[in-house]
Amino acid sequence: MAPGHVLASAIKDVRGAVYYVVEEIAAGEFMPQLLVFGPEHGAQLTAIPTDIEFYQKNPEVLEKLEEAIEKN
């Protein structure tokens, strides 16, 4: 689709998760469990290099990606 380019990439943002756990420990409220952090917790999970030619020629693909990100 766009040789030599990454169209979208997932990013793992652990800062928010670490901050949350440290706050819980400091408050004496931490309970070991599976914690899942996503967009609803402020995590930025996607990187989209919007300046590549592919998106300029196919803006509808970028629009669909952005819609999907907003839904989550």
C-alpha positions as CSV (number, residue, x, y, z in Angstrom):
1,M,0.0,0.0,0.0
2,A,2.8,2.4,0.9
3,P,6.2,0.8,0.3
4,G,8.8,1.9,2.8
5,H,6.3,3.4,5.2
6,V,4.4,2.3,8.3
7,L,0.7,3.3,8.0
8,A,-0.1,3.0,11.7
9,S,1.7,1.6,14.8
10,A,0.6,0.7,18.3
11,I,2.4,2.5,21.1
12,K,2.7,1.2,24.7
13,D,2.4,4.1,27.1
14,V,3.4,2.7,30.5
15,R,3.7,6.1,32.3
16,G,0.0,6.3,33.2
17,A,0.0,2.7,34.4
18,V,3.0,3.1,36.6
19,Y,1.7,6.4,38.0
20,Y,-1.7,4.7,38.8
21,V,0.0,1.8,40.6
22,V,2.3,4.0,42.6
23,E,-0.7,6.1,43.7
24,E,-2.6,3.0,44.7
25,I,0.4,1.7,46.7
26,A,1.0,5.1,48.4
27,A,-2.6,5.2,49.4
28,G,-2.5,1.6,50.7
29,E,-5.2,0.6,48.3
30,F,-3.2,-1.5,45.7
31,M,-4.7,-4.9,45.0
32,P,-2.6,-7.2,42.7
33,Q,-4.7,-7.9,39.6
34,L,-4.7,-7.6,35.8
35,L,-4.8,-4.0,34.9
36,V,-5.6,-3.0,31.3
37,F,-5.0,0.6,30.3
38,G,-6.4,2.0,27.0
39,P,-7.7,5.2,25.4
40,E,-10.3,5.5,28.1
41,H,-7.5,6.0,30.6
42,G,-5.7,8.6,28.5
43,A,-3.2,6.2,26.9
44,Q,-2.1,7.1,23.3
45,L,-2.2,3.8,21.6
46,T,-1.7,4.7,17.9
47,A,0.9,6.6,15.9
48,I,-0.2,7.6,12.4
49,P,2.3,9.4,10.2
50,T,-0.3,11.5,8.4
51,D,2.2,13.3,6.2
52,I,2.9,10.3,4.0
53,E,1.7,10.3,0.4
54,F,-0.6,7.3,0.9
55,Y,-2.9,9.3,3.2
56,Q,-2.8,12.3,0.9
57,K,-4.0,10.1,-2.0
58,N,-6.4,8.1,0.2
59,P,-7.8,10.5,2.9
60,E,-10.8,8.2,3.5
61,V,-8.4,5.6,5.0
62,L,-7.1,8.2,7.5
63,E,-10.7,9.3,8.3
64,K,-11.7,5.7,9.1
65,L,-8.6,5.2,11.3
66,E,-9.4,8.4,13.2
67,E,-13.0,7.3,13.6
68,A,-11.9,3.9,15.0
69,I,-9.6,5.6,17.5
70,E,-12.4,7.9,18.7
71,K,-14.7,5.0,19.3
72,N,-12.3,3.4,21.7
